[in-house]
């Protein structure tokens, strides 16, 4: 009886030691980085403010109309992080929740995989929408979105609930057509008539964190673009470049109205159209340990949207 108790005690001690070892190993691999700083991380030269003239917008009686000025510029309005560790925020440069033994963590299956179909990347993503430039156009589409709480981001089949049209584009001819968009994006002109394509990133569908690309920089850029598309689809953001007198919701996004650049694990410029080939900016971004401003495999993207508004109208 004493031997059984001793054996049980030793087993518990062994399990406790293993748990402590696992916890300490998790801490040693903890991710960290420099928090987002709007002063240094926003590339203010990307705003490109332009005055275009005078405008008139209709109003309900008894006002009937208002006059204003037409201004066009690129607004820094959204920061997206795409991460391999669940609940890690590259935006804040720290872990915000549990990641130990977490099945929601990202993955990367490289070209060493036996099956080419398994060459893929998965990333969680977080969106931070808040006013960073108080210009002439005022909007109210601000908030936070966290993929770990979104089952549709984890599951390709579930994502079809908000993108039933995805089946129409899941064919070889439609996917091959994305080569035209890739060529156009890389010379600066994304094709808005092909919303199912993300340039060199491939398909915009499914709107999940699963990307069929083992190039980790390109795959994370695609995941960020998909999240941008999803925020449009869920009416969380609107497009102020489509209507002078307001901000129009575009559940089918207009890609040319957005551009982005990476700011973690290191800063790159200029901002590129959505879907730009990573080879133009990925030097030094896939480091084996830690980049200049953050941990490897944890990306932060600064997104600008095109503003073209009449100053008389808030939306």
C-alpha positions in Angstrom: 0.0 0.0 0.0 2.9 2.4 0.9 4.6 1.5 -2.4 1.4 2.5 -4.3 1.1 5.8 -2.5 4.8 6.5 -3.2 4.4 5.6 -6.9 1.3 7.9 -7.1 3.2 10.7 -5.3 6.1 10.3 -7.8 3.8 10.4 -10.7 2.2 13.6 -9.6 5.6 15.2 -9.0 6.7 14.1 -12.5 3.5 15.6 -14.1 4.0 18.8 -12.1 7.6 19.0 -13.2 6.6 18.5 -16.9 3.9 21.2 -16.6 6.4 23.7 -15.1 8.9 22.8 -17.8 6.2 23.4 -20.5 5.2 26.7 -18.9 8.8 27.9 -18.7 9.4 26.8 -22.3 6.3 28.9 -23.4 7.6 31.9 -21.6 11.1 31.6 -23.2 9.4 31.7 -26.6 7.2 34.7 -25.7 6.7 37.1 -28.6 7.3 40.8 -28.2 7.7 43.9 -30.2 7.5 47.7 -30.3 3.9 48.9 -29.9 2.2 50.8 -32.7 3.2 54.5 -32.8 1.1 56.7 -35.2 3.7 59.4 -35.3 6.4 57.1 -36.7 4.5 54.2 -38.2 2.2 56.2 -40.4 3.9 57.3 -43.6 2.5 60.9 -43.7 3.7 61.4 -47.2 1.2 58.8 -48.4 -1.8 61.1 -47.6 -1.4 63.2 -50.8 -4.0 65.9 -49.9 -5.6 67.5 -53.0 -8.3 70.2 -53.4 -10.6 69.5 -56.4 -13.3 72.2 -56.4 -16.8 73.0 -55.0 -19.6 70.6 -54.4 -23.3 70.6 -53.7 -25.0 67.8 -51.7 -28.8 67.3 -51.3 -30.3 67.6 -47.8 -33.8 67.0 -46.4 -36.2 69.9 -46.2 -36.2 72.7 -45.2 -32.4 72.8 -46.0 -32.6 71.1 -49.4 -28.9 71.4 -50.2 -25.5 72.3 -48.7 -22.3 73.5 -50.4 -18.8 72.4 -49.6 -15.3 71.8 -50.9 -14.1 68.6 -52.6 -11.0 67.1 -51.0 -9.2 63.9 -52.0 -6.5 62.2 -50.0 -5.5 58.8 -48.5 -6.6 58.3 -44.9 -4.7 56.1 -42.6 -7.7 54.5 -40.9 -7.0 50.8 -40.2 -4.2 48.8 -38.7 -4.2 45.0 -39.2 -2.0 42.4 -37.6 -1.7 38.9 -38.9 0.0 36.6 -36.4 1.1 33.0 -35.9 0.5 33.0 -32.1 -3.2 33.2 -31.1 -4.0 36.3 -29.1 -0.7 37.9 -29.8 -1.1 41.6 -30.8 1.7 43.0 -33.0 -0.2 46.3 -32.6 0.5 46.3 -28.9 3.7 44.3 -29.1 2.6 41.7 -26.5 0.5 38.7 -25.7 -3.1 39.6 -24.8 -4.5 36.1 -23.9 -3.6 32.5 -23.5 -1.6 30.8 -26.3 -0.3 27.7 -24.4 -1.5 24.5 -26.1 -3.8 26.7 -28.1 -5.2 25.0 -31.3 -6.0 28.5 -32.7 -2.3 29.2 -33.4 -1.0 29.7 -36.9 1.0 27.3 -39.0 3.2 27.3 -42.1 3.8 24.2 -44.2 6.7 24.9 -46.4 7.7 23.6 -49.8 9.4 20.7 -48.0 5.9 19.2 -47.6 5.4 15.9 -49.3 2.2 17.0 -51.0 2.2 20.3 -52.8 -1.5 20.8 -51.8 -0.2 21.1 -48.2 2.0 24.1 -48.9 0.0 26.6 -46.9 -0.1 29.2 -44.2 -2.6 30.0 -41.5 -2.7 33.3 -39.6 -5.0 34.9 -37.0 -5.8 38.5 -37.7 -6.9 41.6 -35.7 -8.3 44.9 -37.0 -8.0 48.2 -35.2 -10.2 51.0 -36.8 -9.7 54.4 -35.3 -9.3 58.0 -36.5 -5.6 58.6 -37.1 -5.9 61.7 -39.4 -8.4 64.4 -38.6 -8.9 65.6 -42.2 -11.9 67.0 -44.0 -13.9 63.9 -44.3 -15.5 62.6 -41.1 -16.8 59.1 -40.6 -18.0 56.8 -37.8 -16.9 53.4 -39.0 -14.5 52.6 -36.2 -14.0 49.6 -33.9 -12.0 46.4 -33.2 -12.3 42.9 -34.7 -10.6 39.8 -33.3 -10.4 36.6 -35.4 -10.0 34.2 -32.5 -13.6 34.9 -31.6 -14.8 34.3 -35.2 -15.4 30.7 -36.1 -15.8 31.6 -39.8 -12.2 32.8 -39.9 -11.1 29.3 -38.8 -13.3 27.3 -41.1 -13.4 27.6 -44.9 -16.8 26.0 -45.1 -18.4 28.2 -42.5 -17.1 31.3 -44.3 -19.4 30.5 -47.2 -22.3 31.7 -45.0 -21.3 35.3 -45.8 -19.7 34.6 -49.2 -22.1 32.3 -51.1 -20.6 33.5 -54.4 -17.2 31.9 -53.5 -18.3 28.7 -55.3 -18.6 30.6 -58.6 -14.9 31.6 -58.4 -13.5 28.2 -57.2 -12.8 27.1 -60.8 -9.6 26.9 -62.7 -10.6 29.5 -65.4 -11.6 32.0 -62.7 -8.4 31.5 -60.7 -6.2 31.6 -63.8 -7.8 34.9 -64.6 -6.2 36.3 -61.4 -2.9 36.3 -63.3 -4.1 39.4 -65.1 -4.9 41.1 -61.8 -1.4 40.1 -60.5 0.3 41.7 -63.5 -1.9 44.9 -63.2 -1.3 45.3 -59.4 2.5 45.0 -59.8 2.5 48.0 -62.2 0.2 49.9 -59.8 -3.3 49.3 -61.2 -5.4 46.7 -59.4 -8.4 45.5 -61.5 -11.6 46.3 -59.6 -13.7 44.2 -62.0 -12.0 41.1 -60.5 -12.9 41.4 -56.8 -12.2 37.6 -56.3 -8.5 38.2 -56.9 -5.8 39.7 -54.6 -3.1 40.3 -57.2 0.0 38.2 -56.5 -1.7 36.9 -53.3 -4.1 34.7 -55.3 -7.7 34.2 -54.4 -9.7 36.5 -52.1 -11.8 33.5 -51.2 -12.3 31.9 -48.7 -12.4 34.9 -46.3 -10.4 33.0 -43.7 -6.9 32.8 -42.4 -6.0 29.7 -44.6 -3.8 30.8 -47.5 -2.5 28.3 -50.1 1.0 29.9 -50.1 4.0 28.9 -48.1 5.8 32.3 -48.7 5.0 33.6 -45.2 5.2 37.3 -46.1 3.0 37.0 -49.1 0.6 34.7 -47.3 0.2 37.2 -44.4 -0.3 40.1 -46.8 -3.1 38.0 -48.4 -4.7 37.3 -45.0 -4.6 41.0 -44.2 -6.3 41.8 -47.6 -8.9 39.2 -46.9 -9.7 40.7 -43.5 -10.0 44.1 -45.3 -12.5 42.5 -47.7 -14.4 40.9 -44.8 -14.8 44.1 -42.9 -16.4 45.5 -46.1 -18.6 42.5 -46.4 -19.7 42.8 -42.7 -20.5 46.5 -43.1 -17.9 47.4 -40.5 -16.3 49.9 -42.9 -17.6 52.0 -45.7 -16.0 53.5 -48.8 -15.8 57.3 -48.9 -14.3 57.5 -52.4 -17.5 56.2 -54.0 -19.9 59.0 -53.0 -19.0 62.7 -52.6 -22.0 63.2 -50.3 -21.5 60.2 -48.0 -19.7 57.0 -47.2 -21.1 54.0 -49.2 -21.0 50.4 -47.9 -19.4 48.1 -50.5 -19.9 44.5 -49.6 -18.0 43.8 -52.8 -14.9 45.8 -52.2 -13.3 48.2 -54.6 -9.6 47.2 -54.3 -8.1 50.3 -55.9 -9.5 52.4 -53.0 -7.0 50.9 -50.6 -3.2 50.6 -50.2 -1.0 49.3 -47.4 2.5 48.8 -46.2 4.1 46.6 -43.5 5.3 48.1 -40.2 6.2 44.9 -38.2 8.5 43.1 -37.8 10.1 46.0 -39.7 8.9 49.1 -41.6 8.8 49.2 -45.4 7.7 51.9 -47.8 6.0 53.0 -49.9 2.4 51.8 -49.5 1.5 49.4 -52.3 -1.9 48.5 -53.9 -3.6 45.5 -52.4 -2.0 42.3 -53.7 1.5 43.6 -54.5 4.1 40.8 -54.9 6.0 40.4 -51.7 9.4 40.3 -53.5 9.2 44.1 -53.8 9.4 44.6 -50.0 10.0 41.3 -48.1 13.8 41.6 -47.7 14.5 41.1 -44.0 10.9 40.5 -43.0 11.2 36.7 -42.6 13.9 36.6 -40.1 14.6 33.4 -38.1 14.2 35.0 -34.7 13.3 38.7 -34.4 13.1 41.7 -36.7 14.1 45.3 -36.0 10.6 46.2 -34.5 9.0 42.9 -33.6 9.0 39.1 -33.4 9.4 37.0 -36.6 6.2 35.7 -38.2 4.1 38.4 -36.5 3.1 41.1 -39.0 1.5 44.5 -38.7 0.0 46.3 -41.7 -0.9 50.0 -42.1 -3.9 50.4 -44.4 -4.9 53.7 -46.1 -8.3 54.2 -47.9 -9.0 56.8 -50.6 -11.1 59.7 -49.4 -13.0 61.9 -51.8 -15.6 63.9 -50.1 -17.7 67.1 -49.9 -16.8 68.9 -46.6 -20.4 69.7 -46.0 -21.3 66.1 -45.2 -20.4 63.8 -42.3 -21.1 60.1 -42.5 
